[in-house]
């Protein structure tokens, strides 16, 4: 997903990203980058503030993060109050799922699969790798900004702002496949039916055919073809049938969460 930040915020956020990209990014630096993004996201996007909704999405997210995280990140999960279908991850452990996506899901396993996929982007550090690759040619500019006041100019700021959108650039097919693989692994380890992942893809593809404009944002940032349903089915088939048999598909708690979310005032867009 691409998010439009205000120019001043872009420049302020992009500088530490550029600095970090000039060398290997530590986990601490990644968390600092993510925290900067999350602060701006809270200002720029409408987040659902309902306590019950927040409690549920955090609980579901934490159940997956516990089996996924090898770095002891402080994970954060939030619902964006938008009817658009989307979900995205920010470096350092920040996961956002749009209300529109949750309302289209039929079961807990389908939403868990989306969250597991986004967690996979974080654990595989896809955004960080994109930043490092894209900014590699700009190390000279980074040093100039560090050593002089050149970054105070409008021209320099406009160049720096490029970095502020990198975390939300479209991932490659390889990145998406890796995140799918991690999502399958995480939901199984958490005791959740992995079939929710290809099922959610099926729901989204069906809606794209019926209402293309409603999913423009999602498909812009998440390349999704029919083949991904078959691909994730193959990923699931690798696991012994006894390991995936009888895993949780849905719960009364998820259905109550979904009803609660749908009962809230309609989002502005």
N, C-alpha and C positions, 0 to 999 in steps of 0.2 A: 504494500500500500504506500502511496506517496502522500505526504502531508505537507501543506504549505505553511511555513513559519514566517513570522514577520521578519523583515530584513535585519533589524538589530539583533534579534534572537538568533537568526541564522549565523551571523558573523561571530557572535559570542560562543555559540555552540560548536561551530566548525573549527575554530582555532585549536582547541584541545584535541579534536579529531585529527587534524593535520599533524599536530605535534606527535601524537601517538603513532600515526601512520609512518613516521620517519624511521621507526624502529619496531622491534617486536612489542606487541601490546600485551601487557600483563593483565591478569584477572582484575587487579585493583583498578587499572586504567579503564578496562572494559566496563566495570561497574560505574565508574565516574562518568564515562560517556553515556551509559544508559540512564543514569540518574538525571543528567542534563536534559536528555531527550524527554524523559518522563515528566519532568517539571514543566517543560513547554507543552507537552501533549495535554497535561491537565488544564492548561490555560486555553489551548486552541480547540480541543475536542470536547463535546459534551459526554461526560462519563456518568453512568447510572450511579446515583448516590444512595439508593435504597439499601438498608442494612442487610436485609434477608438475601437479596440478590447478591450483594458483595460477599456475604458469608458463604453462600453456596459455591460461587465460582472460585473463591479462594480455596475452599475445601477440596473441590474436584481437581483444581490445578495442583495443589500441594500433594495430593495422592499420586500424581504422575511425576512431579518434580523429585519426590523422595526417591524414586527408583531410577531416575535419570541422571541426577546431578552428581558429578564426581568432584566438584570444586566448592561445595558448600555455599552456593550463592543464596542471597536473600531474595526469594522469588516474589513477584507481585503479579496479580491477576485482576483484570478489570473488564467490565462490560461497557462498550461504547454505545451511547444512546442514539443510534442511527439505524434507520430501516435498510440502509445499504448492506449487502452481504459482503463481509470482509473479516479478516483476522490478521494480526501481524505481531511480530516480536521485535523487541528492542534489545540491543546487547546488554548483558549483565543480568538478565532474568526478569524482564518486563514483558508480559503477554497481554494482548488486548483482543477481545472477541466482540464483534458488533452484534447488537441486539437482533438485527435482521437475520443474521446467520443462525442464531440460537432459535429464533421463532420458526425457522424452516425445518429444523431438525425434529425428528420423531422420537429419538431415544437418547438416553444419556451417553451411550457408546459412540454415537455420531459426533456429539460435541467433544467428548473426551478425545476422539481421534484427531479433531482439529487442534485441540490444545497440545496433544502429544506431538503433532507435526510442528507446531510453532516452537515448542520446547526444543525439538530437534535442531531447528535453525540456530538456537542459542548455544546448545551444547556443541554443535559442529562449528560454531563461530563464523557462520556464513557472512553476516554483515561486516564483521571485523576484517575478514579476508577481502571482501569487496573494497572496503575503505583502503586497506593497505595497497591493493593492486591499483586502484584508481588514482591514489595520491602519490604513488611511487615516483612519477615524473615531476611532482611538484615539491620535492624535498628542498630544492634551492629556494623556492618562494617561502617555504616554512621557516627556513633559517633566517631569511630576510625579515620576516614578521617577528621572529624571536629577538633579533638583535637590533632592530630599528623600529621606528614608529610608522613604517610604510603602510601597515595594515589599517591605519586610521583613515586612509583615503577611500573614497567610494569605489574606485576601480578595484583596489585590492580586496575590499569587502565583498564585492560581487564575485570575485574569483574564489574567495574563501567559502562563500555560501554554497558552492558546489558540494562541499563535503557534508553539509547539513542534510542533504537528501539521500545520501548514499545508503543509509541504513534501510531505506524503504524502496530501493531500486528493485526492479524485477529480478528474482533469483534465476539462475540458470537451471536448465533441466536436470543437470547433475545435482545441484543443490536441492532441488525439489525432490528428486528421487532419494537422496540421502535423508532428508527430513521425513519422507514417507516411511523409509526403513526404520528410522529411529522411533517414529510414532507407533508403528506396529509393535516394536519391541517394548516400548514403555507401557502401552495399554495392557499387553499380555502380562508383564511383570506386575502391574497394578491390579490384575484380576478382572480386567474389562475386556469384553468381546472385541477383537480387532476388526470384525466384519463391519463395524461402524464406520471405518475409514472408507472402503470402497462404496458403502451405502451412501455416505455423504457426498462423495463425488458424483454418484448417480443422481442424487437429488439436484445438485447444482447444474449438472449437464442437462437434465430434463428442463429445468427452469430457463437455462440459457436458450434452449430451442423455442420455448414458449414466450419468454419475455426477455429478450437479449439485453435491453438497456438496464434492467434491474441488477445485473451482475457485472456491469462494465468494470467497476472498481476492482472486484475480486479477480477477474480474469486478467486484468492489466498487471497485477502484482503476483499472481499465482498461475503460471501457464498450466492449463488443464485440458487434456485430450482424453478421448475414449480409452486410449491405451493405458492410462493410469489406473483405471479400474482393474484391468487384467494384471497390470504390474503389481499392484498391492495384493491382489488375490494370490499371486505367485509368492510374494513375500510371506504371506500368512501360511501358505502350504508348506513352507520349509519347516515349520514347527511341528513336532509330533502331535497327532490328533488328540491324544490324551491331555496335552498341555493347553489346548485351546477349547476343549469341550466343556460346556457348562459355565463359561465365564459370564459375568454380569453384562446384560444388554441394557437394562433399564431399571429404574428405581422409582418408588413413589416420591422420593425427595426431589428427583429431577423434574418430574411432572408438576409438582407443587411449585418448584422454582420457575418453570416455564410459564405456568399460569400467573404467578406473581408478576413476572416480567411483562406479560402481555396485558395485564390489568393496569399497568402504569400509564400515565398520560402519553399519548402518541408522540414520538420524536418529531423534531422540527423538520428533519429530512432523512 
